Amino acid sequence: MDHSLDKLLVADGSWQSFEDDWRSQCETFGEEFDQYAVGSLPVLQELAREDKKDAAVYALRGDDSSFAAVAQVNSTHLPGYDGRVLRVRHILLSPKLDYGELPLSDYASVMSRVFSRTVALSARAMPSDHVKFHLRSPADHQFFSSALSMLKDLELFSSVAMRGAWLYLTLNRP
Amino acid sequence: MNVKKLEAAFFAAFSHAIRTQGLSALKRTSLFGSNESATELKKAA
């Protein structure tokens, strides 16, 4: 299945489509959507009420119209940085990936698409020179440390580092 | 920016992390909303 990274807005109904899909996914597993991701989804919904250029909610939508992941993305100037910084927060994979036991490649595929396509926003929709992903828990730190070692070996990034609760990437620009 | 190349790089990195640490390690991360359900947040408090 292929995916597109779509901006979610309350005004055009896309947020409602996302919510309806994840509600349905939760119910498939006998879970309640209103009890799901209670720290993140209200934040994302609030942001989806506004149509801003430098801050938005993006979701990975499959060609079957189901949503595989969602995240908050914004671009801003930050102290200590030369150029704008793209920050990616509240990354969530779908209830199907959460409650289900899918092949490992499905998890890697969705994660790689979320990460690569949000990074791509730094080149187009939200021009930025640096990208940071928010790692919200000690478990995040442990998991992403293992992935970090491989990312550092690639020529795509001039810098890859974990500091505090963030994974920092600076891309090699041609 | 070559997004396909970037995607392939992330795929390799995340596949490696999942293979070496196991799916259970990934499922303990904040990427999964069930880890921030009202019940889980209450347990943690």
Backbone of each chain as ProteinMPNN parsed JSONL, in Angstrom:
{"seq_chain_A": "MDHSLDKLLVADGSWQSFEDDWRSQCETFGEEFDQYAVGSLPVLQELAREDKKDAAVYALRGDDSSFAAVAQVNSTHLPGYDGRVLRVRHILLSPKLDYGELPLSDYASVMSRVFSRTVALSARAMPSDHVKFHLRSPADHQFFSSALSMLKDLELFSSVAMRGAWLYLTLNRP", "coords_chain_A": {"N_chain_A": [[0.857, -1.2, 0.0], [0.537, 2.215, -0.803], [1.298, 5.489, 0.597], [0.162, 8.817, 1.376], [1.197, 12.031, 2.615], [-0.883, 13.925, 4.385], [-2.303, 17.114, 5.114], [-4.211, 17.803, 7.97], [-7.326, 19.237, 8.611], [-9.895, 20.752, 10.535], [-11.795, 22.307, 9.296], [-12.092, 21.47, 6.573], [-13.057, 18.944, 6.78], [-11.25, 16.872, 6.859], [-9.975, 16.266, 9.278], [-12.117, 15.107, 10.67], [-12.553, 12.826, 9.122], [-10.202, 11.447, 9.645], [-10.493, 11.066, 12.445], [-12.843, 9.519, 12.516], [-11.932, 7.209, 11.228], [-9.885, 6.271, 12.964], [-11.408, 5.86, 15.226], [-13.021, 3.79, 14.404], [-11.021, 1.856, 13.969], [-10.131, 1.484, 16.61], [-12.457, 0.411, 17.75], [-12.641, -1.997, 16.406], [-10.84, -3.522, 17.791], [-12.039, -3.687, 20.186], [-11.631, -1.491, 21.774], [-11.795, 1.827, 23.303], [-12.034, 4.817, 21.56], [-12.226, 7.357, 22.723], [-10.744, 7.079, 24.992], [-8.228, 6.868, 24.101], [-4.878, 7.742, 23.423], [-4.949, 10.099, 25.031], [-3.424, 12.25, 25.824], [-2.399, 13.377, 23.546], [-4.138, 13.487, 21.231], [-6.211, 15.468, 21.738], [-4.611, 17.804, 21.669], [-3.678, 17.764, 19.038], [-6.104, 17.957, 17.672], [-6.926, 20.538, 18.377], [-4.974, 22.085, 17.116], [-5.588, 21.456, 14.499], [-7.791, 22.953, 14.062], [-6.966, 25.364, 13.165], [-5.633, 27.04, 10.282], [-2.642, 27.254, 9.599], [0.473, 28.435, 8.215], [2.991, 27.669, 9.125], [2.635, 25.752, 11.076], [1.1, 22.698, 11.69], [-1.13, 19.826, 11.522], [-0.263, 16.689, 10.372], [-1.07, 13.737, 8.555], [-0.49, 10.297, 7.758], [-1.834, 8.885, 5.058], [-3.297, 6.035, 3.691], [-3.705, 4.376, 0.456], [-6.087, 3.164, 0.666], [-7.603, 4.838, 2.026], [-7.402, 4.713, 4.79], [-5.851, 5.786, 7.879], [-2.511, 5.75, 8.797], [-0.73, 6.953, 10.524], [-0.037, 9.903, 12.555], [0.969, 13.33, 13.173], [2.253, 16.288, 14.806], [3.533, 19.177, 13.292], [5.861, 21.823, 13.122], [7.459, 24.884, 12.047], [10.056, 27.015, 12.922], [12.07, 29.8, 14.124], [14.723, 29.208, 16.355], [16.54, 29.854, 19.408], [20.082, 29.711, 19.134], [20.235, 28.34, 16.772], [21.15, 28.372, 13.359], [19.206, 29.407, 10.97], [15.875, 28.087, 10.174], [13.981, 25.78, 12.264], [12.503, 22.65, 11.984], [10.078, 21.108, 13.821], [8.909, 18.056, 15.046], [6.286, 16.578, 16.623], [4.27, 14.649, 18.983], [3.994, 12.222, 17.551], [2.123, 9.59, 16.365], [1.353, 6.215, 15.857], [-1.077, 4.159, 14.15], [-4.162, 2.856, 15.713], [-4.548, 0.277, 14.731], [-1.926, -0.634, 14.204], [-1.032, -0.428, 16.752], [-2.662, -2.057, 18.534], [-2.73, -4.339, 17.057], [-0.901, -7.2, 15.709], [1.195, -6.94, 13.515], [3.246, -7.733, 10.599], [6.78, -7.146, 11.084], [7.899, -5.554, 9.132], [5.829, -3.914, 8.332], [5.574, -2.062, 10.4], [8.097, -0.824, 10.289], [7.917, 0.22, 7.741], [5.757, 2.109, 7.856], [6.75, 3.834, 9.831], [9.098, 4.724, 8.582], [8.035, 6.118, 6.452], [6.565, 8.154, 7.712], [8.637, 9.557, 9.015], [10.411, 10.222, 6.875], [8.776, 11.698, 5.161], [7.883, 13.81, 6.738], [10.324, 15.052, 7.197], [10.781, 15.831, 4.581], [9.038, 17.941, 4.374], [10.546, 20.013, 5.274], [11.932, 20.842, 3.104], [10.097, 21.825, 1.363], [7.065, 22.575, 1.944], [7.383, 23.669, 4.524], [9.902, 25.34, 4.782], [13.039, 24.643, 6.168], [16.134, 24.411, 7.983], [16.997, 22.611, 9.805], [15.954, 19.637, 11.549], [13.968, 18.336, 14.138], [12.915, 15.65, 16.126], [10.551, 14.847, 18.576], [11.145, 12.946, 21.407], [9.349, 11.278, 23.617], [9.56, 9.652, 25.849], [11.464, 7.544, 28.153], [11.567, 5.027, 26.991], [11.391, 5.647, 24.304], [13.842, 6.857, 23.871], [15.581, 4.732, 24.236], [14.844, 2.972, 22.19], [15.199, 4.523, 19.825], [17.891, 5.11, 19.939], [19.13, 2.874, 18.985], [18.418, 2.924, 16.304], [19.633, 5.24, 15.569], [22.389, 4.833, 15.283], [22.645, 3.671, 12.78], [21.621, 5.656, 11.091], [23.534, 7.611, 11.342], [25.591, 6.656, 9.818], [24.961, 7.217, 7.247], [25.125, 9.167, 4.224], [23.295, 11.084, 3.959], [22.796, 12.836, 5.994], [24.279, 15.596, 7.667], [24.526, 15.814, 10.3], [23.546, 13.887, 13.087], [21.937, 13.394, 16.051], [21.176, 12.665, 19.506], [19.759, 14.517, 21.99], [18.829, 15.226, 25.177], [15.353, 15.225, 25.149], [15.111, 14.983, 22.416], [15.561, 14.049, 18.967], [17.925, 14.971, 16.737], [18.322, 16.134, 13.44], [20.357, 17.14, 10.776], [20.269, 17.98, 7.507], [22.256, 17.061, 4.656], [22.636, 19.39, 2.269], [22.444, 19.765, -1.266]], "CA_chain_A": [[0.0, 0.0, 0.0], [1.265, 3.479, -0.768], [0.729, 6.485, 1.495], [0.445, 10.241, 1.144], [1.191, 12.797, 3.862], [-1.94, 14.917, 4.183], [-2.568, 18.075, 6.197], [-5.554, 17.615, 8.51], [-8.004, 20.455, 9.068], [-11.292, 20.583, 10.923], [-12.65, 23.058, 8.369], [-12.395, 20.779, 5.307], [-13.563, 17.607, 7.065], [-10.193, 15.844, 6.883], [-9.774, 15.823, 10.677], [-13.22, 14.221, 11.012], [-12.286, 11.545, 8.439], [-9.145, 10.783, 10.433], [-11.054, 10.642, 13.726], [-13.785, 8.416, 12.252], [-11.154, 6.009, 10.903], [-9.218, 5.741, 14.16], [-12.457, 5.374, 16.118], [-13.375, 2.48, 13.855], [-9.895, 0.947, 14.24], [-10.164, 1.15, 18.045], [-13.617, -0.445, 18.008], [-12.308, -3.32, 15.869], [-10.096, -4.231, 18.834], [-12.785, -3.596, 21.435], [-11.083, -0.382, 22.575], [-12.532, 3.085, 23.181], [-11.265, 5.916, 20.979], [-12.212, 8.504, 23.639], [-9.734, 6.81, 26.017], [-6.999, 6.583, 23.357], [-3.947, 8.863, 23.204], [-5.665, 11.231, 25.621], [-2.518, 13.383, 25.973], [-1.963, 13.911, 22.239], [-5.19, 13.766, 20.242], [-6.824, 16.799, 21.937], [-3.65, 18.825, 21.215], [-3.686, 17.739, 17.58], [-7.398, 18.466, 17.199], [-6.916, 21.988, 18.571], [-4.148, 22.657, 16.05], [-6.282, 21.237, 13.215], [-8.843, 23.976, 13.918], [-6.359, 26.552, 12.538], [-4.95, 26.775, 9.016], [-1.424, 28.074, 9.635], [1.493, 28.037, 7.235], [4.181, 27.097, 9.768], [2.289, 24.781, 12.111], [-0.039, 21.925, 11.182], [-1.218, 18.395, 11.796], [-0.141, 15.884, 9.154], [-1.35, 12.315, 8.756], [-0.092, 9.397, 6.671], [-3.071, 8.251, 4.604], [-3.093, 4.966, 2.717], [-4.564, 4.485, -0.722], [-7.41, 2.631, 1.032], [-8.16, 5.955, 2.821], [-7.167, 4.582, 6.237], [-4.741, 6.612, 8.343], [-1.527, 4.888, 9.463], [0.032, 7.708, 11.527], [-0.341, 11.341, 12.625], [1.99, 14.076, 13.921], [2.23, 17.753, 14.791], [4.766, 19.687, 12.679], [5.932, 23.279, 12.992], [8.758, 25.428, 11.647], [10.26, 28.289, 13.613], [13.442, 30.123, 14.517], [14.998, 28.884, 17.757], [17.856, 30.343, 19.831], [21.201, 28.777, 18.968], [20.202, 27.712, 15.457], [21.302, 29.185, 12.162], [18.129, 28.958, 10.1], [14.662, 27.62, 10.849], [13.975, 24.408, 12.772], [11.243, 21.92, 11.852], [9.905, 20.238, 14.993], [7.866, 17.041, 14.852], [5.86, 16.138, 17.964], [3.03, 13.853, 19.097], [3.917, 11.21, 16.489], [1.334, 8.433, 16.801], [1.001, 5.206, 14.86], [-2.512, 3.901, 14.214], [-4.645, 1.813, 16.623], [-4.341, -1.045, 14.109], [-0.531, -0.987, 14.457], [-0.878, -0.453, 18.204], [-3.309, -3.224, 19.138], [-2.52, -5.502, 16.205], [0.433, -7.805, 15.632], [1.446, -6.983, 12.084], [4.652, -8.036, 10.296], [7.723, -6.082, 11.483], [8.133, -4.668, 7.989], [4.747, -2.92, 8.283], [5.925, -1.013, 11.361], [9.253, -0.106, 9.733], [7.462, 0.949, 6.553], [4.977, 3.284, 8.265], [7.648, 4.761, 10.529], [10.025, 5.344, 7.622], [7.285, 7.086, 5.645], [6.269, 9.311, 8.55], [9.868, 10.316, 9.258], [10.977, 10.784, 5.639], [7.892, 12.702, 4.56], [7.893, 15.028, 7.551], [11.598, 15.705, 6.868], [10.608, 16.448, 3.259], [8.342, 19.221, 4.569], [11.566, 21.04, 5.514], [12.422, 21.29, 1.803], [9.021, 22.394, 0.546], [5.955, 23.302, 2.57], [7.833, 24.412, 5.724], [11.356, 25.407, 4.601], [13.791, 24.656, 7.419], [17.486, 23.868, 7.817], [17.212, 21.566, 10.804], [14.739, 18.899, 11.905], [14.048, 17.65, 15.415], [11.789, 14.801, 16.484], [10.403, 14.799, 20.021], [11.108, 11.605, 21.995], [8.63, 11.679, 24.833], [9.693, 8.756, 26.999], [12.726, 6.797, 28.204], [11.484, 3.909, 26.034], [11.7, 6.236, 22.988], [15.282, 7.064, 23.842], [16.244, 3.436, 24.101], [14.566, 2.427, 20.863], [15.77, 5.331, 18.742], [19.363, 5.044, 20.006], [19.535, 1.761, 18.133], [18.265, 3.362, 14.909], [20.54, 6.373, 15.376], [23.717, 4.398, 14.843], [22.596, 3.438, 11.326], [21.399, 6.937, 10.406], [24.791, 8.362, 11.354], [26.488, 6.127, 8.794], [24.483, 7.586, 5.919], [25.617, 10.463, 3.741], [22.166, 12.003, 3.807], [22.748, 13.797, 7.101], [25.559, 16.129, 8.13], [24.535, 15.664, 11.756], [22.473, 13.095, 13.695], [22.278, 13.348, 17.478], [20.087, 12.685, 20.479], [20.103, 15.355, 23.15], [17.61, 15.392, 25.966], [14.179, 14.524, 24.626], [14.996, 15.247, 20.983], [16.434, 13.47, 17.948], [18.242, 16.092, 15.851], [18.866, 15.804, 12.122], [20.651, 18.233, 9.857], [20.456, 17.317, 6.217], [23.239, 17.546, 3.683], [21.938, 20.006, 1.139], [23.328, 19.828, -2.449]], "C_chain_A": [[0.885, 1.24, 0.0], [0.552, 4.457, 0.151], [1.025, 7.876, 0.989], [0.435, 10.926, 2.499], [0.239, 13.962, 3.671], [-2.06, 15.835, 5.388], [-4.002, 17.871, 6.651], [-6.115, 18.941, 9.006], [-9.429, 20.108, 9.469], [-12.198, 21.163, 9.836], [-13.015, 22.3, 7.089], [-12.854, 19.332, 5.514], [-12.499, 16.53, 7.169], [-9.905, 15.355, 8.308], [-10.882, 14.825, 11.068], [-13.031, 12.848, 10.366], [-11.241, 10.737, 9.201], [-9.722, 10.232, 11.733], [-12.007, 9.455, 13.545], [-13.016, 7.113, 11.988], [-10.498, 5.426, 12.148], [-10.227, 5.251, 15.191], [-12.855, 3.959, 15.689], [-12.274, 1.458, 14.126], [-9.894, 0.525, 15.713], [-11.284, 0.16, 18.321], [-13.398, -1.86, 17.486], [-11.601, -4.173, 16.92], [-10.788, -4.15, 20.188], [-12.281, -2.484, 22.345], [-11.893, 0.891, 22.327], [-11.648, 4.209, 22.646], [-11.151, 7.086, 21.948], [-11.223, 8.326, 24.794], [-8.344, 6.637, 25.402], [-6.162, 7.848, 23.153], [-4.484, 10.17, 23.786], [-4.764, 12.452, 25.823], [-2.215, 14.07, 24.657], [-3.116, 14.322, 21.33], [-5.902, 15.101, 20.477], [-5.919, 17.941, 21.473], [-3.682, 18.915, 19.692], [-4.998, 18.313, 17.037], [-7.45, 19.991, 17.293], [-6.117, 22.666, 17.459], [-4.841, 22.541, 14.705], [-7.421, 22.238, 12.997], [-8.307, 25.216, 13.186], [-5.649, 26.16, 11.26], [-3.729, 27.691, 8.936], [-0.413, 27.546, 8.637], [2.627, 27.264, 7.921], [3.882, 26.117, 10.9], [1.053, 24.019, 11.658], [0.0, 20.499, 11.702], [-1.141, 17.677, 10.447], [-0.401, 14.425, 9.486], [-0.929, 11.524, 7.521], [-1.334, 8.611, 6.255], [-2.773, 7.237, 3.514], [-4.021, 5.119, 1.522], [-5.9, 3.76, -0.529], [-8.16, 3.628, 1.914], [-8.057, 5.775, 4.328], [-5.93, 5.393, 6.613], [-3.787, 5.763, 9.184], [-0.77, 5.612, 10.579], [-0.383, 9.176, 11.479], [0.767, 12.027, 13.411], [1.715, 15.572, 13.832], [3.561, 18.232, 14.232], [4.733, 21.208, 12.707], [7.35, 23.719, 12.663], [8.916, 26.801, 12.274], [11.749, 28.564, 13.779], [13.588, 29.796, 15.994], [16.372, 29.423, 18.137], [18.926, 29.278, 19.627], [21.224, 28.091, 17.613], [20.37, 28.744, 14.356], [20.266, 28.684, 11.162], [16.946, 28.415, 10.902], [14.767, 26.153, 11.253], [12.58, 23.823, 12.591], [11.136, 20.985, 13.045], [8.707, 19.318, 14.759], [7.531, 16.444, 16.215], [4.599, 15.284, 17.875], [2.882, 12.886, 17.931], [3.163, 10.008, 17.055], [1.134, 7.495, 15.622], [-0.445, 4.772, 15.12], [-2.892, 2.86, 15.264], [-4.435, 0.413, 16.042], [-2.902, -1.533, 14.354], [-0.289, -1.151, 15.959], [-1.405, -1.769, 18.778], [-3.082, -4.501, 18.342], [-1.11, -6.043, 16.297], [0.75, -8.006, 14.151], [2.897, -7.388, 11.839], [5.557, -6.84, 10.655], [7.939, -5.076, 10.364], [7.039, -3.602, 7.872], [5.064, -1.756, 9.217], [7.076, -0.167, 10.813], [8.825, 0.754, 8.546], [6.712, 2.225, 6.934], [5.885, 4.313, 8.943], [8.57, 5.473, 9.545], [9.306, 6.375, 6.758], [6.942, 8.324, 6.45], [7.518, 10.182, 8.69], [10.373, 10.963, 7.97], [10.076, 11.894, 5.077], [7.728, 13.944, 5.425], [9.215, 15.77, 7.337], [11.474, 16.434, 5.528], [9.854, 17.77, 3.343], [9.357, 20.346, 4.744], [12.123, 21.583, 4.2], [11.349, 22.018, 1.006], [8.04, 23.224, 1.35], [6.374, 24.154, 3.767], [9.359, 24.511, 5.67], [12.111, 25.577, 5.911], [15.151, 24.015, 7.164], [17.779, 22.713, 8.764], [15.869, 20.905, 11.111], [14.948, 18.251, 13.263], [12.753, 16.884, 15.661], [11.741, 14.675, 18.013], [10.279, 13.347, 20.496], [10.563, 11.751, 23.406], [8.892, 10.804, 26.04], [11.067, 8.096, 27.002], [12.726, 5.62, 27.216], [11.795, 4.397, 24.607], [13.216, 6.35, 22.819], [16.013, 5.762, 23.551], [16.057, 2.897, 22.686], [15.295, 3.206, 19.773], [17.292, 5.389, 18.785], [19.879, 3.968, 19.072], [19.447, 2.146, 16.659], [19.28, 4.446, 14.567], [21.871, 5.956, 14.787], [23.741, 4.164, 13.331], [22.426, 4.743, 10.565], [22.689, 7.735, 10.315], [25.719, 7.918, 10.236], [26.113, 6.573, 7.389], [24.985, 8.969, 5.528], [24.504, 11.493, 3.627], [22.185, 13.122, 4.845], [24.149, 14.285, 7.462], [25.662, 15.988, 9.646], [23.32, 14.862, 12.203], [22.817, 12.964, 15.176], [21.019, 13.259, 18.315], [20.549, 13.508, 21.662], [18.817, 15.61, 23.918], [16.485, 14.591, 25.353], [14.016, 14.682, 23.116], [16.01, 14.452, 20.158], [16.648, 14.566, 16.909], [18.806, 15.582, 14.539], [19.169, 17.093, 11.38], [20.997, 17.592, 8.53], [21.588, 17.926, 5.423], [22.473, 18.096, 2.497], [22.903, 20.054, -0.04], [23.752, 21.249, -2.744]], "O_chain_A": [[1.876, 1.298, 0.729], [-0.63, 4.296, 0.455], [1.999, 8.101, 0.271], [-0.24, 10.477, 3.425], [0.511, 14.876, 2.893], [-1.936, 15.4, 6.532], [-4.911, 17.774, 5.826], [-5.447, 19.675, 9.734], [-10.087, 19.285, 8.833], [-13.233, 20.586, 9.5], [-14.119, 22.462, 6.57], [-13.021, 18.585, 4.55], [-12.804, 15.392, 7.527], [-9.625, 14.175, 8.519], [-10.608, 13.818, 11.721], [-13.315, 11.824, 10.988], [-11.369, 9.526, 9.379], [-9.478, 9.079, 12.087], [-11.98, 8.504, 14.326], [-13.404, 6.047, 12.468], [-10.548, 4.215, 12.365], [-9.935, 4.328, 15.951], [-13.001, 3.06, 16.517], [-12.566, 0.315, 14.477], [-9.683, -0.646, 16.028], [-11.089, -0.818, 19.042], [-13.914, -2.82, 18.06], [-11.744, -5.396, 16.936], [-10.204, -4.499, 21.214], [-12.486, -2.535, 23.558], [-12.573, 1.032, 21.311], [-10.612, 4.512, 23.238], [-10.112, 7.743, 22.004], [-10.896, 9.286, 25.492], [-7.391, 6.299, 26.104], [-6.683, 8.891, 22.759], [-4.476, 11.209, 23.125], [-5.263, 13.566, 25.977], [-1.814, 15.234, 24.648], [-3.073, 15.392, 20.723], [-6.178, 15.812, 19.511], [-6.407, 18.939, 20.942], [-3.709, 20.009, 19.127], [-4.998, 19.065, 16.062], [-7.961, 20.655, 16.391], [-6.532, 23.695, 16.925], [-4.704, 23.424, 13.858], [-7.95, 22.358, 11.891], [-9.079, 26.015, 12.657], [-5.114, 25.055, 11.164], [-3.762, 28.747, 8.305], [-0.434, 26.374, 8.262], [3.16, 26.31, 7.353], [4.798, 25.698, 11.609], [0.057, 24.634, 11.279], [1.003, 20.03, 12.24], [-1.86, 18.015, 9.507], [-0.014, 13.934, 10.546], [-1.002, 12.014, 6.394], [-1.826, 7.771, 7.009], [-2.086, 7.538, 2.538], [-4.989, 5.879, 1.559], [-6.739, 3.737, -1.429], [-9.209, 3.313, 2.475], [-8.574, 6.603, 5.078], [-5.069, 5.655, 5.773], [-4.199, 5.136, 10.16], [-0.229, 4.969, 11.479], [-0.99, 9.638, 10.513], [1.436, 11.39, 14.225], [1.044, 16.051, 12.918], [4.613, 17.748, 14.651], [3.722, 21.82, 12.365], [8.318, 23.018, 12.96], [8.028, 27.647, 12.175], [12.581, 27.675, 13.599], [12.691, 30.07, 16.791], [17.276, 29.455, 17.303], [18.709, 28.099, 19.907], [22.149, 27.33, 17.33], [19.809, 29.838, 14.411], [20.452, 27.623, 10.568], [17.0, 28.298, 12.126], [15.532, 25.385, 10.669], [11.59, 24.431, 12.997], [12.019, 20.153, 13.258], [7.64, 19.756, 14.331], [8.396, 15.873, 16.879], [3.951, 15.208, 16.831], [1.793, 12.735, 17.379], [3.529, 9.475, 18.103], [0.787, 7.928, 14.523], [-0.972, 5.002, 16.209], [-2.048, 2.061, 15.67], [-4.173, -0.533, 16.785], [-2.688, -2.703, 14.672], [0.568, -1.931, 16.373], [-0.666, -2.504, 19.433], [-3.219, -5.605, 18.868], [-0.231, -5.421, 16.892], [0.591, -9.101, 13.611], [3.699, -7.39, 12.773], [5.151, -5.683, 10.543], [8.139, -3.887, 10.617], [7.294, -2.508, 7.369], [4.848, -0.596, 8.865], [7.03, 1.062, 10.87], [9.308, 1.872, 8.368], [6.996, 3.297, 6.4], [5.799, 5.509, 8.665], [8.797, 6.678, 9.658], [9.894, 7.387, 6.375], [7.017, 9.437, 5.929], [7.459, 11.397, 8.506], [10.728, 12.142, 7.977], [10.568, 12.906, 4.578], [7.461, 15.025, 4.901], [9.224, 17.0, 7.299], [12.007, 17.532, 5.365], [10.013, 18.629, 2.475], [9.077, 21.497, 4.408], [12.718, 22.661, 4.177], [11.665, 22.752, 0.069], [8.173, 24.445, 1.427], [5.808, 25.22, 4.009], [10.043, 23.833, 6.437], [11.869, 26.517, 6.668], [15.309, 23.193, 6.262], [18.706, 21.934, 8.541], [14.806, 21.507, 10.96], [16.007, 17.674, 13.513], [11.654, 17.392, 15.44], [12.76, 14.428, 18.657], [9.406, 12.612, 20.035], [11.237, 12.284, 24.287], [8.497, 11.158, 27.15], [11.758, 8.085, 25.983], [13.771, 5.266, 26.671], [12.381, 3.668, 23.807], [13.783, 5.996, 21.786], [16.932, 5.706, 22.733], [17.008, 2.422, 22.065], [15.934, 2.616, 18.902], [17.923, 5.686, 17.771], [20.928, 4.12, 18.446], [20.292, 1.748, 15.858], [19.73, 4.556, 13.427], [22.416, 6.626, 13.91], [24.749, 4.433, 12.677], [23.023, 4.921, 9.504], [22.919, 8.449, 9.338], [26.539, 8.7, 9.757], [26.862, 6.335, 6.441], [25.236, 9.823, 6.378], [24.743, 12.638, 3.244], [21.662, 14.211, 4.611], [25.087, 13.494, 7.554], [26.756, 16.038, 10.207], [22.201, 15.119, 11.759], [23.891, 12.467, 15.514], [19.945, 13.705, 17.91], [21.59, 13.236, 22.261], [17.845, 16.14, 23.379], [16.647, 13.405, 25.067], [12.912, 14.532, 22.592], [17.142, 14.217, 20.58], [15.7, 15.035, 16.279], [19.666, 14.701, 14.525], [18.357, 18.018, 11.351], [21.905, 16.765, 8.442], [21.853, 19.126, 5.495], [21.756, 17.369, 1.808], [24.08, 20.357, 0.157], [24.493, 21.487, -3.699]]}, "seq_chain_B": "MNVKKLEAAFFAAFSHAIRTQGLSALKRTSLFGSNESATELKKAA", "coords_chain_B": {"N_chain_B": [[15.642, 17.24, -2.7], [15.845, 13.807, -2.151], [13.312, 11.95, -1.548], [12.589, 9.281, -1.597], [15.005, 7.975, -1.257], [15.623, 8.848, 1.274], [13.514, 7.704, 2.671], [14.123, 4.996, 2.324], [16.468, 4.871, 3.787], [15.603, 5.451, 6.41], [13.894, 3.263, 6.692], [15.676, 1.102, 6.701], [17.098, 1.703, 9.031], [15.086, 1.654, 11.042], [14.095, -0.926, 10.746], [16.318, -2.387, 11.511], [16.482, -1.577, 14.21], [14.055, -2.594, 15.232], [14.367, -5.305, 14.742], [16.597, -5.924, 16.361], [15.871, -5.136, 18.926], [13.316, -5.999, 19.287], [9.742, -6.194, 18.768], [8.265, -5.59, 20.991], [9.757, -3.685, 22.378], [9.534, -1.478, 20.698], [6.806, -1.098, 20.935], [6.571, -0.139, 23.458], [7.114, 2.486, 23.265], [6.36, 6.062, 22.931], [5.067, 6.265, 20.565], [2.769, 4.909, 20.419], [-0.581, 5.199, 21.114], [-1.953, 3.821, 23.086], [-0.302, 3.718, 25.208], [-0.666, 6.061, 26.433], [-3.21, 6.076, 27.42], [-6.099, 6.887, 29.42], [-6.212, 5.156, 31.566], [-3.597, 4.107, 31.691], [-2.183, 6.435, 32.234], [-3.151, 7.038, 34.72], [-2.204, 4.886, 36.168], [0.489, 5.39, 36.092], [0.713, 7.638, 37.62]], "CA_chain_B": [[15.705, 16.173, -1.696], [15.379, 12.51, -2.654], [12.507, 11.426, -0.438], [12.627, 7.806, -1.65], [16.287, 7.584, -0.666], [15.47, 9.133, 2.699], [12.607, 6.679, 3.198], [14.873, 3.733, 2.368], [17.43, 4.981, 4.892], [14.851, 5.303, 7.658], [13.388, 1.891, 6.735], [16.787, 0.249, 7.12], [17.419, 2.009, 10.436], [14.022, 1.203, 11.936], [14.065, -2.391, 10.658], [17.425, -2.835, 12.358], [16.124, -1.352, 15.614], [12.974, -3.508, 15.611], [14.928, -6.688, 14.763], [17.544, -6.137, 17.467], [15.255, -4.904, 20.234], [12.019, -6.663, 19.37], [8.553, -5.361, 18.59], [7.787, -5.146, 22.315], [10.482, -2.455, 22.709], [8.895, -0.414, 19.919], [5.441, -0.865, 21.445], [6.641, 0.586, 24.732], [7.413, 3.9, 23.005], [5.231, 7.004, 22.894], [4.436, 6.215, 19.249], [1.517, 4.165, 20.535], [-1.516, 5.923, 21.945], [-2.425, 3.026, 24.222], [0.599, 4.0, 26.322], [-1.113, 7.283, 27.087], [-4.636, 6.007, 27.694], [-6.407, 7.428, 30.744], [-5.869, 4.126, 32.558], [-2.141, 4.037, 31.823], [-1.707, 7.664, 32.869], [-3.511, 6.925, 36.142], [-1.276, 3.899, 36.773], [1.812, 6.014, 36.188], [0.64, 8.757, 38.595]], "C_chain_B": [[15.112, 14.889, -2.262], [14.626, 11.805, -1.539], [12.525, 9.895, -0.417], [13.902, 7.272, -0.994], [16.233, 7.746, 0.858], [14.596, 8.053, 3.357], [13.338, 5.344, 3.332], [15.854, 3.727, 3.538], [16.726, 4.792, 6.234], [14.338, 3.864, 7.79], [14.474, 0.947, 7.23], [17.087, 0.45, 8.605], [16.355, 1.466, 11.387], [13.888, -0.321, 11.9], [15.131, -2.979, 11.569], [17.058, -2.725, 13.835], [15.048, -2.339, 16.078], [13.504, -4.938, 15.702], [15.785, -6.91, 15.999], [16.883, -5.992, 18.834], [13.91, -5.592, 20.406], [10.86, -5.687, 19.251], [8.052, -4.817, 19.933], [8.482, -3.85, 22.739], [9.876, -1.269, 21.961], [7.539, -0.069, 20.53], [5.419, -0.206, 22.821], [6.851, 2.081, 24.525], [6.137, 4.748, 22.965], [4.568, 7.057, 21.516], [3.057, 5.561, 19.303], [0.602, 4.814, 21.572], [-2.027, 5.16, 23.137], [-1.524, 3.24, 25.433], [0.259, 5.314, 27.015], [-2.635, 7.273, 27.22], [-4.866, 6.531, 29.108], [-6.013, 6.441, 31.838], [-4.378, 4.082, 32.791], [-1.601, 5.271, 32.538], [-2.002, 7.627, 34.365], [-2.553, 5.991, 36.843], [0.072, 4.541, 37.051], [1.853, 7.077, 37.291], [0.836, 8.315, 40.045]], "O_chain_B": [[14.0, 14.893, -2.792], [15.226, 11.146, -0.69], [12.483, 9.285, 0.651], [13.885, 6.268, -0.281], [16.724, 6.907, 1.613], [14.899, 7.562, 4.445], [13.187, 4.646, 4.334], [16.044, 2.704, 4.196], [17.208, 4.053, 7.093], [14.347, 3.307, 8.887], [14.221, 0.091, 8.078], [17.304, -0.513, 9.34], [16.683, 0.885, 12.421], [13.596, -0.937, 12.925], [14.885, -3.938, 12.3], [17.288, -3.65, 14.614], [15.122, -2.861, 17.191], [13.146, -5.688, 16.611], [15.711, -7.97, 16.621], [17.289, -6.648, 19.794], [13.422, -5.752, 21.524], [10.982, -4.509, 19.588], [7.49, -3.724, 20.001], [7.866, -3.006, 23.39], [9.724, -0.185, 22.524], [7.171, 1.101, 20.629], [4.368, 0.231, 23.29], [6.779, 2.859, 25.476], [5.017, 4.237, 22.965], [3.614, 7.808, 21.318], [2.278, 5.649, 18.353], [0.961, 4.958, 22.741], [-2.49, 5.762, 24.106], [-1.933, 2.973, 26.563], [0.827, 5.64, 28.057], [-3.278, 8.32, 27.145], [-3.93, 6.609, 29.903], [-5.539, 6.837, 32.903], [-3.924, 4.027, 33.933], [-0.679, 5.174, 33.348], [-1.216, 8.116, 35.177], [-2.132, 6.251, 37.97], [0.71, 4.29, 38.073], [2.92, 7.374, 37.828], [0.799, 9.144, 40.954]]}, "name": "protein", "num_of_chains": 2, "seq": "MDHSLDKLLVADGSWQSFEDDWRSQCETFGEEFDQYAVGSLPVLQELAREDKKDAAVYALRGDDSSFAAVAQVNSTHLPGYDGRVLRVRHILLSPKLDYGELPLSDYASVMSRVFSRTVALSARAMPSDHVKFHLRSPADHQFFSSALSMLKDLELFSSVAMRGAWLYLTLNRPMNVKKLEAAFFAAFSHAIRTQGLSALKRTSLFGSNESATELKKAA"}
